[in-house]
Amino acid sequence: MSDLDQAVSTVVQRCLRIESGETVLVVADPDRAALGQALLAGALDAGGTAHVAFGASAAIGGNVTVPVYLDVVVLEPSLHIGEMHVLDGGRHLL
């Protein structure tokens, strides 16, 4: 298990105690995308759901200003990054 995997496991299981059915929002800037992806995968593996937001980021320090903001909660997410299958129907595959 990598250091990142151990840290994510500690955060998800011991610190946040994420349980099945909980909605988890992970926010990460581009420089920390790998950490954000690892935390999201850990939360989903614990039975959480994915919360994805689309829209303006200017209010939180970003540079996107648009008139629409959408929130989406995915209950049984599937995630593919390139050819790598990360999640399938809410099951963590890595």
Phi, psi and omega in degrees: 000131181286166177300320179296316179299319179295319179294316179298316179301317179297314181296311185291315187271318186264320184276306183272336181051052180294133181240164180306133177091349179286146176267131183239129176249122177246125178243127180217141176279167183304328180289342181241024184301320181298320178294315178300317179295320179294318178294318178297314179298320178296320179293318178294321179297329179281356178103006177286173176249159180269135175244120181241134179242137178239133175144206186295138176241000184301325182290342181244025175095001179276188181238018179256123176237113178221158182279358185238142174224126182236137173250138180227134173246126181253119186278322179229072188288149168240137183224128176236129175245105187062234178270355184273127176266115184263316180227146175221110180059034180089355179265130179284127185257351182269000000 
